[in-house]
Every structure is written in structure tokens, then in C-alpha cells.
Amino acid sequence: MGAPIGELFALAGGIVVAGVVTGILAGLFGIGGGAVIVPVLYELFGLFGVAAAVRMQLCVGTSLAIIVPTTIRSYRAHKARGFVISEVMRAWMIPTMAGVALGSVIAAFAPGGVFEIAFVIFALSMSAKLLFGRASWQLGEELPGRALMRLYGFLIGLGSSLMGIAGGSLVALVLTLYRKPIHNAVATAAGVGVPITLAGALGYALAGLPRQSSMPPFSVGFVSAIGVLLIAPISSWAAPFGARLAHAMPRRRLEVAFGFFLLAAAARFIAGFFGY
């Protein structure tokens, strides 16, 4: 609590910027912005002395709670334009929440490195597909049957809960591999992110209750109410601007932008492995 005033002001400014960037990314790519929020929260909680054993879990749980309103606003903005694939939303609703529930339990007991490694693997795979992929890179002309769709939904929920994201990037990857246009994939990703973030926030809150004594003030399990109140309103306000930008961009330009974003996010975690 004895941090210099200058550091606190700098951190507050960073949080405001992260909130704006998070909202724009949510609308632009159908993601919740967890890749932006998690590192900011990690520094914030470190500044206030949160134990390393629970800090990353607290970051992920708080990130999921923060991006609930962002994903809702992003989804509504995309749905108003008629790009959401409703049948995918229905097929993935229950499986994604089941995956999130399992991921919440695993993450509560896993070391922090698990989160970074999971993110790097997924981000590098998806950025390679978007930046270097060809039309021949596909799994099928149409979406698969019910069993495989449920498996996809479950894995998307599981991966999202381990990384503190809304799952938009994973949803977009699967849908584009089945030749769904990127604009439809992004819009649907925003919708799938709503149950993922809701279930994830609840799961992390419950998973952290046994370790409540290690949490900072005004926390519920692995969710910090202070972190939510600082970032959520700003990111929610900015989300519709990103959605407008997404629908104004050509398809290939949106794919390249999405690919570079994922590449940059992966690079951030890789640098962390080497102490940078």
C-alpha cells in the first residue's frame, strides 16, 4: 500500500487506456480483451502485495467479470447488423459453459504458467491461420454434426476459462475453418462470449472462496470488485465503436489485423517467460 503517488497515477492512466482498448478490441474482433486486461491487473495486484500464488488466478477471474458487459454490448452491436449465426449460438451454449466450469476448477489449483502457455499455443495457431492461411486451409464446407460441434464448444469454453478471455478468437478460428465469412465469425464470437464470461466469472468467484483470506479487500473469490469497477464501464462504452469499425473494413484487412493482434499478444507472454 506504500506505492509512490506517481506510480498510482501512472497505473490509473494505464487502466483507463486498457479499458478503451479492451472495448474497441471486443467490438472489432468479437473478443473480450482479456489479453489486454490480464497484464494490467497483474501489475496492479502486484503493486498492492497480492500473493504470487493467487495473483494470476485473481487476474483471470477478474478479467472474465470485467468483460461481461463488454461482450454483451459487442454482441448487441453485431446482432443489430444481422451477422450472428444463431444455430451456432444455440449449439454451443451448454457445452461452452461446461468447459468454463471445468476450466475454473483446474485454474484454481494450477500454477500461473499454465495460463501463459495455453494462451501462446492458441494465439500462435490462430495468427498463423489468419496471416498465412489459404482457402485450402479448411475442415469442411459446412459446419460439422452435433457431436463435434458440442466438442468444439466444450474446448472453447475450457480454453477461454484458462486464459481469462471471452473465447472470441477461438470461435472465429473454428468458424473460419468451416468457411464462414470473417464478419459472421466475429459477430457470432461476440455472442458466444456472453455465456462464457458469465459462467467464468461465477466459476472463479466460487473457486476462490476457500482462499478468500489471501485475496485483497473487496474481492469475491478470484474476482476483484475494484478491478471490475475500474475497467468494465470504460470498456463497455468503447465496444460499439469497434463493432462499427469491423463492419467498415474489407474482409482480408480484418483477418490480417486480427492475426497481428494475436501475434502481439502471444509475444507479450513469450517475453514474460524470459523475464521481460
Secondary structure, DSSP 8 states (H G I E B T S, - for coil): ----HHHHHHHHHHHHHHHHHHHHHHHHHS---HHHHHHHHHHHHHHTT--HHHHHHHHHHHHHHHHHHHHHHHHHHHHTTT---HHHHHHHHHHHHHHHHHHHHHHHHS-THHHHHHHHHHHHHHHHHHHH--TT--S-SS---HHHHHHHHHHHHHHHHHHTS-SHHHHHHHHHHTT--HHHHHHHHHHHHHHHHHHHHHHHHHHTGGGGGGS-TTEETTEEHHHHHHHHHHHHHHHHHHHHHHHHS-HHHHHHHHHHHHHHHHHHHHHHHTT-
